[in-house]
Amino acid sequence: MRGTSGASLAQAQERFEPVLRAAGEGAFALGEQLLTVAAALDASVPLRRALADPSRSGEEKAALAADLLREGFDGRVVDLVSGVARGRWARDVDIADAVEHLGVDAVLASAEARGALERVEDELFRITRSLVGEREARRVLTETSTDPARRKAFVDALLAGKVDPVTQFLAERATIAPRGRRFVATLVWLGEVAAQRRRRLVASVTTGAVLSQAQQDRLSALLERAYGRAVQLNVTVDPEVLGGLRVQVGADVVDSTVLSRLADARRRLVS
């Protein structure tokens, strides 16, 4: 989300952060409720439009949200969603995106409270890496024609007892409620949200050979100087990359692989 919607999300995160800190591990339950709200917003276009309608006053929209959530929801969730409804949203779908983001952030905050956030971030990345080349597994986890119960069972069989409970919860949700995204893309986004909680940028690095620790340290230092922030390297080895490496930080891509240089040479020859 950008512009007005991005600013509204940032304001909601700032207001909610003290609540998450105070909740500790109990932030998990708040996250579950927020993700339930996000699912309800996805399921109802009229509701999204009503809560994002710029012609309504912020107070009117906040009151509508509070009325809808008063029964069965934690008061802290009601207050947060009411505050979100007061914001300005460029598109009605942005309000659902924001509530989902806040829900994921709360679930991750519960892991942070018990010192497991770095582990969760690492596990999310390792799952994505384990699926490289596993076309059939990705198909089962992604295709909407597959029964959601089957997709969840597949994730459970893959991860049960091997990862942190927060990792498993997020991976299950990524395949049950993908919200139009592919499974791996959702896990990448979840890892980025985890990195944001750790005040780090994520650099996705693809290389043809294993990088030594010294090489990783040099690359981290270069990126940290360039971006002015700590950087988390997620390194994937792809045998099809013949040399060099590809680094992606958010929307920025630095591609110095041999294949990229060959492709550039071909483009120049035919231009």
PyMOL commands that set and color helices and strands:
alter all, ss='L'
color gray80, all
select helices_A, chain A and resi 3-43+45-52+58-69+75-86+92-113+117-130+135-142+148-159+165-176+183-197+213-227+258-270
alter helices_A, ss='H'
color red, helices_A
select strands_A, chain A and resi 200-207+230-237+245-249+252-255
alter strands_A, ss='S'
color yellow, strands_A
deselect
rebuild
show_as cartoon
